[in-house]
Each structure stands twice: as structure tokens, then as C-alpha cells.
Amino acid sequence: MAVESKIPAGPIAYRRFVVWAQIVVTFLFLELAIWAPAIKSRNLWAAISAVTILLFVLIDVFIDRTSLDHLGLGFPKLSGAAVVLGIGITTIAFVVFLVRWAGGQIPANPTWFPDLRSTAGYVIWATVQEFILQSFFFNRFEELHGSSAAVWMASTLFAAAHLPSPVLTTATLIGALFFCEMFRRYRSIYPLAIVHAMLGLTIAVLTPDSLLHHMRVGIGYLRY
């Protein structure tokens, strides 16, 4: 005999509506930050996006009582971090080997190579991106459709945010599938951020700027 849920259907439907509204509104703000024609407008929408995401995550913590560990902000387990870092470093080494074997130039952009300042800045940016991808989008898709579906849904949305760059859109879809799956298993954004930064810098070093356009996306890619 089927067991009926004790939670009224009304509150469940309302909660799903609220979560979907958060996803849609936030992604819309991010797209405006990427595609707005004027730099001042893009900066404004970027600030609005940041405030919106932080507000929704604070609601998660203080109203919905979501734990920091569930958000991926707790201290990572060493076993999980070792798996993520091991796969990431192995992948980077394999990609570099393939490029060298194929006769590619390293770096592909001789006038640019990451210094300590740019590397540190990109590590911070990679951490922010993983926070947005995992702590915000993945958790909401997981609540709506379960963790397996959330891996694909969050990854697809993340890749879409990198259009129209063919290199970054493809790389971020593949990378996000890995990041989201690792987050689903180990629930920490910090080792993911380190691998994200290493992979991003590797792409920047190995890819000709004629294809990469300084790693720009949205209207910045088209105006390069």
C-alpha cells in the first residue's frame, strides 16, 4: 500500500516555484553582466548578480538552515581532495603531453604567460565560479531533480554562460561535468577551485588567442 506524504502539496509546489525563480532570476542577471553593451552596465549587473547570489545563499543558511558542509564551504576531507587533485593534475599533464606530441607551441601566446599576480587572481576567480556553480546552482537543481540530474543541469547552464566562445563553452561543459560530479561525491568547493584554476590557466597557455580572445565570453568575445 502506497504511503501518502504528510507534507501538503501546496507548500511543496510553492517551494519549487521559489527555487526555480531564484535560478532563473540569477542566471538572467549573470547573462546581463556578460551581454550588456556598455561596460558600466556590465559592471552594474555583475554587482547585482553578486548581491543576489549572496542574499539567496544567506537565506539558505539562516532561514532554511542549510549547513556550510552541504553548501561545500566546510573543510574538505583529505581523501576527496586527493581524488580531485589527482585527477586534475593527471588530466593537465596528459593534455600538455598531447599538445607537445602534436607539435603545438607552449605557450601558444608567446607574449603572455601567467605571473604570480595573475595566477593568484585567477585562483580567486575560480573559487568564486565554483561557489556560484556548486553552492548556488547545483544545490538548487539537486533539490528540484536529484543529484544525478543536477550534475547535467548545472553543467549545461555553466557552459551556456561561456557562449559564444567555442573553446571555453566546450571546455567548461566537460570541466563542469567533472566538477559537479566531484562536488556531488565530496561536497567541497576548495579542491575544485584549485583544479579549476589549473585547468583554466592551462587552456590559456595552450590555446592561441585567435581562438581564445583573452578568455572573454559574451559580448566581450564578439568585440575582441
Backbone hydrogen bonds, N-H to C=O, Kabsch-Sander energy under -0.5 kcal/mol:
donor,donor_aa,acceptor,acceptor_aa,energy
4,E,2,A,-0.6
12,I,8,P,-1.2
13,A,9,A,-2.6
14,Y,10,G,-2.4
15,R,11,P,-2.4
16,R,12,I,-2.4
17,F,13,A,-2.2
18,V,14,Y,-2.4
19,V,15,R,-2.5
20,W,16,R,-2.6
21,A,17,F,-2.4
22,Q,18,V,-2.2
23,I,19,V,-2.1
24,V,20,W,-2.7
25,V,21,A,-2.6
26,T,22,Q,-2.1
27,F,23,I,-2.4
28,L,24,V,-2.3
29,F,25,V,-2.3
30,L,26,T,-2.3
31,E,27,F,-2.4
32,L,28,L,-2.1
33,A,29,F,-1.8
34,I,30,L,-1.1
35,W,31,E,-2.7
36,A,32,L,-2.0
42,R,38,A,-2.3
43,N,39,I,-2.5
44,L,40,K,-2.1
45,W,41,S,-2.7
46,A,42,R,-2.1
47,A,43,N,-2.1
48,I,44,L,-2.4
49,S,45,W,-2.5
50,A,46,A,-2.3
51,V,47,A,-2.4
52,T,48,I,-2.5
53,I,49,S,-2.6
54,L,50,A,-2.4
55,L,51,V,-2.5
56,F,52,T,-2.4
57,V,53,I,-2.4
58,L,54,L,-2.4
59,I,55,L,-2.0
60,D,56,F,-1.8
61,V,57,V,-2.0
62,F,58,L,-3.0
63,I,59,I,-2.0
64,D,59,I,-2.5
66,T,60,D,-3.4
71,L,67,S,-1.6
72,G,68,L,-0.6
72,G,69,D,-0.9
73,L,68,L,-2.9
74,G,68,L,-0.7
81,A,77,K,-2.6
82,A,78,L,-2.4
83,V,79,S,-1.8
84,V,80,G,-2.4
85,L,81,A,-2.8
86,G,82,A,-2.4
87,I,83,V,-2.5
88,G,84,V,-2.4
89,I,85,L,-2.8
90,T,86,G,-2.1
91,T,87,I,-2.4
92,I,88,G,-2.3
93,A,89,I,-2.5
94,F,90,T,-2.2
95,V,91,T,-2.5
96,V,92,I,-2.6
97,F,93,A,-2.2
98,L,94,F,-2.4
99,V,95,V,-2.3
100,R,96,V,-2.4
101,W,97,F,-2.8
102,A,98,L,-2.1
103,G,100,R,-1.2
104,G,99,V,-3.0
108,A,205,V,-3.8
109,N,205,V,-0.5
112,W,109,N,-2.3
119,T,115,D,-2.3
120,A,116,L,-2.4
121,G,117,R,-2.4
122,Y,118,S,-2.1
123,V,119,T,-2.1
124,I,120,A,-1.9
125,W,121,G,-2.2
126,A,122,Y,-2.8
127,T,123,V,-1.9
128,V,124,I,-2.2
129,Q,125,W,-2.4
130,E,126,A,-2.3
131,F,127,T,-2.2
132,I,128,V,-2.4
133,L,129,Q,-2.9
134,Q,130,E,-3.0
135,S,130,E,-0.7
135,S,131,F,-0.5
136,F,131,F,-1.2
137,F,132,I,-2.4
138,F,133,L,-2.8
139,N,134,Q,-1.8
140,R,136,F,-1.5
141,F,137,F,-2.6
142,E,138,F,-2.7
143,E,139,N,-1.9
144,L,140,R,-1.8
145,H,141,F,-3.0
146,G,142,E,-2.2
150,A,146,G,-1.8
151,V,147,S,-1.5
152,W,148,S,-1.0
153,M,149,A,-2.5
154,A,150,A,-2.6
155,S,151,V,-1.5
156,T,152,W,-2.3
157,L,153,M,-2.0
158,F,154,A,-2.3
159,A,155,S,-2.4
160,A,156,T,-2.3
161,A,157,L,-1.4
162,H,159,A,-1.8
163,L,160,A,-1.4
165,S,162,H,-1.3
169,T,165,S,-2.5
170,T,166,P,-1.7
171,A,167,V,-2.7
172,T,168,L,-2.8
173,L,169,T,-1.5
174,I,170,T,-2.1
175,G,171,A,-3.1
176,A,172,T,-2.8
177,L,173,L,-1.9
178,F,174,I,-1.5
179,F,175,G,-3.0
180,C,176,A,-3.3
181,E,177,L,-1.7
182,M,178,F,-2.4
183,F,179,F,-2.4
184,R,180,C,-2.6
185,R,181,E,-1.6
186,Y,182,M,-3.0
187,R,183,F,-2.0
189,I,72,G,-2.4
192,L,188,S,-0.5
193,A,189,I,-2.4
194,I,190,Y,-1.7
195,V,191,P,-2.2
196,H,192,L,-3.0
197,A,193,A,-2.4
198,M,194,I,-2.3
199,L,195,V,-2.9
200,G,196,H,-2.5
201,L,197,A,-2.5
202,T,198,M,-2.0
203,I,199,L,-2.4
204,A,200,G,-2.2
205,V,201,L,-1.9
206,L,202,T,-2.4
207,T,203,I,-2.0
211,L,208,P,-1.8
212,L,208,P,-1.9
213,H,209,D,-2.6
215,M,212,L,-0.7
216,R,212,L,-0.7
216,R,213,H,-1.5
218,G,163,L,-2.2
219,I,34,I,-1.5
220,G,34,I,-0.5
220,G,217,V,-1.2
221,Y,218,G,-0.7
222,L,218,G,-1.3
223,R,219,I,-1.9
224,Y,221,Y,-0.8
